Amino acid sequence: MQPGDIIEILPVCLLDKNRALVSELRFLAKKLGLDFGWHYLLDLTWIISQLDKVENLSIMDVGAGVGMMQWYLAEHGAQVISVDRASRSDIPIRFRKRYCIKAKSKDQLLNSPLDTVIHNLQRLPGLFGKIKYLWRELLGVITFPEAPGQVVTYDREALRLDEIPSNSLDAVVAVSALEHNPPDKLQSVVIELMRTLKPGGKLLATLGAAPDQDWFHEPSKGWNYTEETLKRIFQLAPDTPSNYSQYDELFIQLKNCRELRYNLAKFYFASGDTGMPWGKWDPQYQIVGVCKVKRD
Ligand SMILES: C[S@@+](CC[C@H](N)C(=O)[O-])C[C@H]1O[C@@H](n2cnc3c(N)ncnc32)[C@H](O)[C@@H]1O
């Protein structure tokens, strides 16, 4: 066993154990106008609680999208490298007011504020959505002070991160992102992420968990992995601590979790193919956190 490495299906008691952090995440999400996926509070809480320190550290958020983790890290003074294969050229203006956001290279410059507003307005359905967006932007631009950290966006496939030197990062985090890679490809991604870490640095990732067989969840377009698959992909020792033996009882607790159930984001109620069809609470899988520490 390698000290620090773990595989942990995320128990819902994490929320009670980290109440101050959960409140901070909810407050920040509200302020930024960000919605959470149904399990993201668990993912974020687990990853953040595994980081010993954030301030002044170089931390890569892989598969960051425009999600919460990078903003939380910048809020706490980290230098964030935000990687995603999807473009973030239209990050809302209110985020750019609060955080020092830079795009890595000329081919992926952030669009101008005016282009961004026009693009985002065209994308939003209905007059109400457009007014809400404009109101959020206006409020953000008027009221947001600047956060201490910085976010540099790399619109890249994480399989090849040539511009990021080996042994250069203090931590790598991935919130519900790596499961969007098929099992046969994911190991190469993990090897590339480990390359960028300093010795002693942690890779902290949350993914979908499967009890006895890897399977693909169509609504979320994500894989769910068994303990065996995770050990192979992350090259973890056979005796790495894991709570997969408690899969069934942890799943019952998740299904009975009122806090997650009664706080589903609005978008779940607007469609039948989001994984919680028309807002009906029906978790099909659990979330597992993997921590792998880089050795010398
Ligand atoms: C479900 S979203 C989660 C986004 C974000 N982490 C959050 O908390 O909101 C998954 C993201 O991971 C990105 N992603 C998955 N695999 C990736 C890879 N190999 N390289 C770059 N981005 C990846 C996808 O493009 C997508 O934006």
The ligand as an SDF file (V2000), in Angstrom:
LIG
                    3D

 27 29  0  0  0  0  0  0  0  0999 V2000
  -19.6800   16.7910  -16.3540 C   0  0  0  0  0  0  0  0  0  0  0  0
  -18.5870   18.0480  -16.8740 S   0  0  0  0  0  0  0  0  0  0  0  0
  -17.9530   18.6040  -15.2950 C   0  0  0  0  0  0  0  0  0  0  0  0
  -17.4120   19.9820  -15.3970 C   0  0  0  0  0  0  0  0  0  0  0  0
  -16.8490   20.5650  -14.1090 C   0  0  0  0  0  0  0  0  0  0  0  0
  -15.7950   19.7510  -13.5530 N   0  0  0  0  0  0  0  0  0  0  0  0
  -17.8940   20.8860  -13.0900 C   0  0  0  0  0  0  0  0  0  0  0  0
  -17.6800   20.6020  -11.9090 O   0  0  0  0  0  0  0  0  0  0  0  0
  -18.9250   21.4860  -13.4350 O   0  0  0  0  0  0  0  0  0  0  0  0
  -17.1990   17.1170  -17.5140 C   0  0  0  0  0  0  0  0  0  0  0  0
  -16.2040   17.9720  -18.2680 C   0  0  0  0  0  0  0  0  0  0  0  0
  -14.9960   17.2300  -18.4250 O   0  0  0  0  0  0  0  0  0  0  0  0
  -14.4440   17.5080  -19.6920 C   0  0  0  0  0  0  0  0  0  0  0  0
  -13.5090   16.4050  -20.0300 N   0  0  0  0  0  0  0  0  0  0  0  0
  -13.7080   15.0690  -19.8490 C   0  0  0  0  0  0  0  0  0  0  0  0
  -12.6420   14.3620  -20.2610 N   0  0  0  0  0  0  0  0  0  0  0  0
  -11.7350   15.2680  -20.7080 C   0  0  0  0  0  0  0  0  0  0  0  0
  -10.4430   15.1480  -21.2770 C   0  0  0  0  0  0  0  0  0  0  0  0
   -9.8800   13.9420  -21.4860 N   0  0  0  0  0  0  0  0  0  0  0  0
   -9.7950   16.2740  -21.6370 N   0  0  0  0  0  0  0  0  0  0  0  0
  -10.3630   17.4980  -21.4460 C   0  0  0  0  0  0  0  0  0  0  0  0
  -11.5950   17.6680  -20.9140 N   0  0  0  0  0  0  0  0  0  0  0  0
  -12.2830   16.5760  -20.5440 C   0  0  0  0  0  0  0  0  0  0  0  0
  -15.6530   17.6350  -20.6080 C   0  0  0  0  0  0  0  0  0  0  0  0
  -15.3720   18.3830  -21.7570 O   0  0  0  0  0  0  0  0  0  0  0  0
  -16.6570   18.3480  -19.6840 C   0  0  0  0  0  0  0  0  0  0  0  0
  -16.5990   19.7410  -19.8270 O   0  0  0  0  0  0  0  0  0  0  0  0
  1  2  1  0
  2  3  1  0
  2 10  1  0
  3  4  1  0
  4  5  1  0
  5  6  1  0
  5  7  1  0
  7  8  2  0
  7  9  1  0
 10 11  1  0
 11 12  1  0
 11 26  1  0
 12 13  1  0
 13 14  1  0
 13 24  1  0
 14 15  1  0
 14 23  1  0
 15 16  2  0
 16 17  1  0
 17 18  1  0
 17 23  2  0
 18 19  1  0
 18 20  2  0
 20 21  1  0
 21 22  2  0
 22 23  1  0
 24 25  1  0
 24 26  1  0
 26 27  1  0
M  CHG  2   2   1   9  -1
M  END
$$$$
